[in-house]
């Protein structure tokens, strides 16, 4: 589980984010409309300057952000064919190749960028991240250590090195590097999230502060709100957990885990069965095949004396998973109670 979280963070960091769109249109247009305008503008500029490699690199980045990998690769190769001495083009190429799962050519592109510009921080950082993904820890540490030696103020290098230590199981050193990262960059969302995760595992109160700082940076972050809610839930701060899940529902109404967790708190800890039913029903509305929500709503119905509704949910659970032992036990209880439908 830990490696999955680390890899998600690494891959998220590597992908270039944000389209190069005009700031004057962003406030008045939807994201889709603004993106269309940005692409149309790039297409027109390329028509006017077909031999300008920078324009192809910009459009390649646009396509990468839009997950149109085929067009992104075509454009960045065109940029390189027009000018093969620009390290940025090889960095963009490496991002595209990584999304394609082509780690060998990704490494080649990054090494080429470093040859062209030995001081290029982005290229070195991406190399370190790629080494981590490939579990080449010695190489990853070598790159990050060199970056830190050349400039002690390097929060990204500390962060990447911390992920390497986490992968190797050295949590104490990793925490130290993560703390250096947020000390140097107080807007470092990923570092706050990783610290929050590490401290929440042991129910340490410091976790709350790190998740709160992450939310200061991204107030509607699904992962930050969810993990903060889980921290409150696991430390039996149920009112805070419920409020946090309400924030998450407001920020992302289509995320079923938030109402499900509310239902679980009402069912197991507060034992307010009608509210549990209400919350589980909302989770099921979002995801009609959410087995745990369906079963737990049935159990809440059963505990509330609504036995026919309970049987209906247990039946649905068994339709979705015929071997669900808890649903089988629930049906047997209802049979013994004389509820047969």
N, C-alpha and C positions, 0 to 999 in steps of 0.2 A: 504493500500500500504506500509506503514511504517513497519507493522509487517511482511509482506512478505520479505522485504529487510533484516530485522533483522534476520528472521529465515533462510534465504539463507546463511547469513554470519555465523550463529551459526553452521548450518549443514556442511558447507564447512570446518569450523575450526575443527570439530570433526573427520572427516574422515582422516585417515592416508594417507599422500601423499608420492609418490616416492617409487619406487621399490628398493630392496636391490640388485643392480647390480654392477658388477665390473666397476670401473671408466675407466679402460684402453680400454674398448670396446665401451664406450658411444660416443666417438668422431668419430668413424669410421663406426658405424652401425646405422641403423634406429632404432627408438624406438621399433617397433614391433620385429625386429631381436634381439635387446638387451634384450627385455623382454623374448623372447623364450629361449635365452641362460641362463638367470637368472633362469627360471623355470626348464630347463633341469639340470642345476647345482644343484639346490635344490633337485630335484628328485634323482640324483645320490648320493648326500650326505645322503639322507634319506635311500637309499638302503644300504649304507655302515654303517650307524648308526641309525638303526630303533628304538632304544630306547632313542634317544636324543630329549627331548621335545622342545628345542630351535629351532631345525630345522622345526618342525611342526608349531611353532608360526611364524617363518619367512615365511613359505609357506602360512600360513593362511593370513598373511598381504599382500603377493603378490596377492593371490586370491581376497582379499577384494578390493585392488586397481584396479584389473581387473574386478570388479563387478561380480565375480563368487562366489556368496554368499553361495551356497550349499557346495562347496568344502572348502571355508574359514571356515565355521562353523564346518565341519567335522574335519579339521586339528586342530583348536584351542581346540576342545573338546578332541582330541587325546593328545595334549600337556598337558592339565589339568589332564587327566587320568594318565599320566606319572609322573606329579609333580603338585600337587594341592596347593603348597605353594608359587607360583611365582605371585606377583601382576601384572606384565606385561601381563600375560596370560589373566587375568580377564579384564584388560583394553582393550586388543584386542578383547576379547569376547564382551565387551560392545559396541565397535564400530560396530561390525557385527550385534548385536542385534538391534542397533539403526537404521541401514540401513533397517533391516527387519521390523521396526515399532514396535518392542517389547519393549516398554519403561519400563514396569514393571521388566522384567528380566534384562534389561540393568541397571536399578537402583540397582538390587540385585548384579550384577557382580561388579559394581563400589564400592558398600559398602563392598564387600568382599575384594577388592583390598586395600581399606583404612584400614580394620581390619588387613590385613597382613603387611601393611606399612603405618602407620599413617602420615608419613611425605611426602608421595608421592604426588608431585605437580600435575602431570598429572591426577591422579585419582580425586583429589579435583576439578581441573579445569573442568574436564568432568562432574562431579556431578553438578557443578554450571551451566554449559551449559544445561544439561538435565533439571534441575529445571526451567530454562528460557523457554525451549521449552514447558514444561508442565504448564507454567504460575504460578509456585510456587515461586513467587518473594521473599517472606520472606526467604525461604530456600536458594535461590540463593544469596541474599544479605548476609545472615549469613556466607555462605561458602567463598565468596569473601572478606568480611570484616575480617574474621579470617586469610585468606592468606595475606592480606595487613598488618594486625597487626603483623604477624610473620616476614614479610619482606616487607618494604615499596617499595623496588625496585621489582615490580612485574607487568610489563606492561600487561600481559595477564589477570591478575585479575582485573586491572583497566578497561580494555576493556570490559570484560564480565559484570562487574558492570555497565558500561556505557550503554550497551545494555538493561540491566534491567531497568535503569532509563528512557531510550527512550520508552520502552514498557509501562511504567507507565505515560509517558507524561511529565517527568521532564527534559526538554531539556538542561537547564542551567547546572545542575549538570552533566548530561551526557557529555556535551562538555568539562567540566573541567576534567573529568576522561579520556576522549579520548586524550586530550592534554597532560595529564600526561603519557599516554601510548606511544605517539610518542616522547615525550621528553626522556623517558627512553629507547625506542627502535626506532631509526630513520629509521629502515627498516620494520616497522610495516605496511604493505600494507593495511590490512583490516581497521586499525584505520584511516589511511589517507583517504581511500575511504568513510568511514562513516562520517568523518568531512567534506569532500568535498560535500557529499550529503546534509548534514544539512545546510551548508552555501549556497549551490546553490539554495535551495528551496526559499531563500529570496534574491537571486541574489546578494549575498555578494561577493565582489572581492576576499575575502580570499579563496573562493572555488577553484579558479584557482590554487593557490599555493598548496593546498592539493591534487588536482588531478595530478598536475605536479610532486609532490613528489611520488605519487603512481606509476606514469609512470617511474620515475627514478628507481624504484624497479622492475617493470615489464613493460618494454617499449612497448610491443605489447599487453597489456591487452585490451581485447575487451570492458569490462565494463568501464575501466578508460577512454579510448579514446572516447567511446560513451558519457559518462556522461560529460566529458570535452567539447566535441562538442556541447552537448545540453546546457551546461552553456553558451558557447559563443553565441549560437543561441538565447537563451532566453534573453540575455543581448544585442542583436543586434550587436554583433561583428562578422559580417557575414564572412568576409575574414578569420578570425581565425577559425571560425566554419568549413568553407569549407576545409581549410588546415588540420584541425584535422580529418575530415571525410576521406580525402584522405589518411592520415596515417592509419586510420582504414581499409580502403579498401585494402591497401598494406599489412597490417598485417593479415587480414582475408577476403579474396576476396569473400567468400561464405555467408557473412552477409549482407542481403538485406537492413537493416535499414539505413546503411550509405549512399548508393547512393539515397535511398528514401529521406533522410533528405536533401541531396544536392539538389535534385529536388524541394523539398518544398521551400528551400531558394530562388532558382532561380525563382520559380513560383510566390511566394507571396511577397517577399521582393525586390529582384533585378529586377524581371519582365523580365528576359531573357528567353523567352519561348523556343527557340530551345535548350538551355542548360538544361532547365527543362525536356524537352522531352528526351534528351539523358540520363540524370540521372535516370529518372523513367524507361526508357527502360532497363537500367542495372539492376535495382531492380527487374523488371519483368523477366528478363533473369534468375536471381537467384531463384526467387519464382514466378512461372507462375500464381499462384492464389492469388497474393498480391493485394487485391481489391482496397485499397487506392491508390496504385501506378498506377493501371490501370485507375481508375477514374481520378486521377490528371493528368496523361499523356493526357487523353482525353480532360480535361479542358485546358491544355497547348496548345494542338492542336487547340482547339476552339479559344483561345485568339490569336493564331498565324495565324488564318484564314484558317487552314487546317481542314475544316469542315467534310469532309468525313472520315478522320482518327479519328476525335473526335467522330463521330457517332459510328464507329466501337468499340472504347474503351468503350463508354457508353453502347453499346449492351452487350459487354463481362462482364461489371460490373453487369448488370441486370441478365445475365445468372448465375453468381456466387451468386448474392443476388437480387432476383426479387423485393424486397421492398426498394432498395436503393433510397432514396428520391432525393439525389443530381443527380444521374444518370437519374432519371425520369425527373427532371427539365431540365437537359441538353438536353435530347432527345426532350422535348417540345420546347426548344429554337431553336433547329435545324429544327424542323418541321415548326416553324413560319418563319424561314429563307429560307424555301423551300428546305432543304436538306433532301430528303426522299429516303432511300435505304433499 
